[in-house]
């Protein structure tokens, strides 16, 4: 047998082996679930874990009845459409979107693959679904009314810091939701006798540097983050600690990073509940027929170490509301 014939046979055997390996990895009957998140894996891994735990609670077994194809944008929303297209090309049965931006990107590349939002913000104003009761199209899941939570977060911040006056508000552009949230925050600020200093972030390193200069120049009493998933969270936390500026955000992982305070929907609970939507879809229900649901649990997280470092005494009125305290 000549060398050329041996090479052809070897290549053919390799292709067959690769095909068999691929078939072995995803046999018939195993659900292929795509998972898309704008967060970095280091931030969103627990969110994904909560989702898989939700599936396991319903009787699914990872590796036997389902596999997950995760895609992480590492904080860069520009990568989301390409990552979503990868999942569609991988022939997943359903895509779970960890954030609203992830859902928008997935919806932009497919109108047929079902999409489940596990923790979207304001899905109706963003145009992700037509309505909560009748989502229409190929998207359903859970959404938080983030723009309506801004007044509550400002109220908590004022309760924590009675002498609070000037508040720097970091918001993302373009973001229709952040614009609504900022408007709601400004309305609440008037009632709380607060002066808001809106600072726009456009997603670039230059924009972040410009934001830090504005904050240093204005010397606010606190830093208030609107619900934007592409903010450079660790950099913001580090900056607030160096500048000794108390910080309030929505994502509960912020105090884990060193931030002072966060209040918002319990994302992990929402991620677990997303499994029930996936279960219904895998059993034949169309996304358009499954109403979108709201958060059932909200979390107030406090970092006591940061409070001590900033010389802030957390009042009992806030401590009794806390669901997560980092000592």
N, C-alpha and C positions, 0 to 999 in steps of 0.2 A: 504493500500500500504506500503510495507516494505521500510526501509531506503535506501537499495541498489538500488531498483527500482526508488525511488525519485531522488537519486544522478545521475543515468544514464539519466533520463529525463532532469534534470537540466543541465547536461553537454551537452546533445544534443541541448537543447534550446540555451545554451551559444554559441555553435559552429555555429548554424544557425544565431544567432544575429551577431556574428563576421563576418560571411560571408556576411550577408546583409549590414553590415556597410562598409565592404571593397568594395562591389559593389556600394554602395551609394557614396563612396569617388571617384571612378573612373568609372562612367557609360560608356556604349558603346557610341562611337562617340567622346569621349574626348581624345585628344592626350596626351600621357604620355611622357614627355620629361625629360631625364636624364641630369643632369648638373654636370660635373666633373672638379674640379679645384685644382691644387697643392697648391694654396694660402690658407691662413687661411680665415675663413668666414669674419673676421673683415676687411681684405684687399680686398677680392674679391666680397663682397656683392654688391657694386655699379656696378661692371662689370655684374653680374647676373641681376641686376635691369635694366641696359641698354638693355640687351637682351630681357627681358620681355616687356619693352616699345616698342621695335622693333616689337614684335609680336602683341601688342595691336594696333600699328599704321596700321597693316595689317588687322585689324578687329577681331583678336582673343580676347577672354575674359578669364582671369585666373579664374579657378574654374568652368567655364561653357564650354569652348571649349578646354582648355588645363590645365594641372597641371605640376608642375616641381618637380622632385625628385633630390634635390641637395646633392652632396657629396664633402666634403672639406678635403684635405689631411693635412691641417694645417702646410704647409711648408715641410712635410716629403714625398719625392717622392717615398719612399719604400712602402708607403700605397696605392699608386695609383692603382696598379693591382687589389688588393682586392676590392677597392671601385668601380672600373670599373666592376668587376665581379658581385658585388651587383646590379648594375644597369641592367645588362643583365638578372640576375635572377628575377628582378622585372618586366621584360617584357616591358621595355620602347620601344617606337616607334623610338626614335632617341636619340643619346647622343651628347650633346654640350660640347666640350672640351675647357676650358678656356685658356689653354696654350699648347705649343707643347708637353711637357712631358705628359700632360693629354691625348692628342690625341694618343701618342705612346702607353700609357698604355691601353687605350680603344681598340686600334687596335690589341693589343696583346692578348686580351681575346675574341674578336669576329670579324668574317669576314662577318657577315650577318647584324648585326644592323648598320644602317647608322650613321656615325660620322661627325659632323660639327665642324671644328676648328673656334673658334671665335677670337683668337689672337695668333696664332702660330708663332714661329720664324723659318724662312728658312726651309719650309716644304719639299722641294725637297732634299737638302743635308742631311736632317735627315732621309730620306727614308719614310716619312709619306705618300707622294704621288709620283707617277711616274713622273708627270710633271704638270705645272700649267694649261695648256690647256686641258690635258687629264689625270686627276688624277688617274683614274683606281680604282679598289677595292671599298671599302665602305667608303672612306673618301673624304671630300671636305671642302670648307670653305674659310677662309681668312688667309693669312700669311704675315708676315713682313720680309723684307730682312735685318735682324738685323745686320748681319756681315758687310753689306755695310754702315751702319750708324756710325760705330766707328770713321772714319776719320772726319765726320761732328761734332761729339761730341767733339773730341779733338780740332778741330778748334775753336769751341765756347769757350772751356775752355781757350785756348790760348788768345782769344780775350778778355776774361774777366780778365785774369791775364797775362799781357804782359811780366812780368819777370819770367814767369813759365819756369822751367827747368826739375826738377825731378818729375815724376808722378808714383805713385804706382798703379798698375793695378790688381784689384781683379777679378780672373776668376775661373770658376768651372771646376772640373775634376772628372769623365770623361765627356767631352762635345765636340764633333767634331765641333759644331757651335762656341763655345768659342775659339777653336783653330784657326779657320778661322778668327774670329773676332780679335783675338790677333795679327795674322799675318798682317791683314789690318791696325790695329792700329800702329804696329811697322813701317810699310811702311810710314804711314802718319807722324809719329813722326820724322822720318828723315828729312822730308821737313819742319817741324815746329821747328826744332832744339831742340827737347825734348828727354830726357832720360827716357825710360820706365823701371819700376821695377816690372815685373810680380810676383804676389803672388797667389799661388794655394790654392783653398778652396775645400775640398773633402766632405763637408756636415756634419762633426762631430764637436762637441764642442771643441775637442782638436785641430782640424784643424783651427777653428776660433781663438783660443788663440794663436796658432803659427803664424797666419797671423797678429794679433795685435802686437805681439813681433817684427815681421819683419818690420812692418810699423814704430813702435816706434824707432827701431834701425836705419832705413834708413832715417828717417825724410824727407819725400817727401814734395814737395810744394803743391801737390793736390792728391786726391784719385779718381780713375777712375774705375767705375764698368762696367764690361761687362754684356751682357744680360743673366743673370742666375736667374731663378725664385725661386731657393731654397736658395739664400743668406739670412742670418739673417738680414733683412733690418733695423729693428728698432735698433738692436744692433750696426750695422754699422753706422747709423746716430748718435746715442749717442756717439759712440767712436770718430767720426770725430769732433763732437762739443767739446768734452772734450779735444781732442788733438789740436783743432783749425786748422783743415786741411780742406780746401774747398773740397767739394765732388760733382762729376758729375755722374749721372746714366742715365738709359733709361726710367724707369717706372715713369710716371707722379705723382704717389702718394708719391714719395720720398720727394719732398719739403713739402708736407702736414705733413710728419713725422718730418720735421725739416732739411732735406737735403737742400743744397744750390741750386742745379741746376739739371734739367733733360730734356733730349730731346729724343723724339721717337714718334712712331705712336700713334695716339689718340685711345687708347684701347676701350674707351666707344663707340666711333663711329663704330669701328670694331665689337663690341659686338651687337650693334643695327642692323648692316648690316647682322650679322649671322642669324637673324630671317628670312631673305628672303630665305636663303638656306633651313632652316627648313620647311618653307612654301612650297617650291617646292617639297621637299622630301615627306611631308605629302600628297601632291596632286598627288604623283605617280612617280616623276622623280627620277631616280637612281643617287646616289652620283657620280658614275663614269662618268656620262654625264654632270655634272655641273662644269665648269672651276673654278679653285681656283682664288681668287681675291686678290689684293694688297691694302694696306692702301691708302686712299684718303686724309686723314688729318694727320698732324704731330703737335706735341705740344711741346712748349718750356715753361717749368714751372720754376719759380724763387721764392725763399723764401727771401723776403727783410729783414725780421727780422734776419735771419741767416747771411745775408750779412753784416748787421749793426754790429751784434755781433762779426763777424770776421774782421771788419774794412775794408770791401771791398765795393768800390763804383761801382755800376753796370753802365757801359757805355750806353749811349743812343743807340748805334748801336745794343746792345743786347736787351734793353728794347723794342725797336720798333718791334722786332721779337717775343717777348713774347706773348703767348696766355693765360697764367695763371700766375698771380702775387699775391703772398701771402704777405699782408702788416703786 
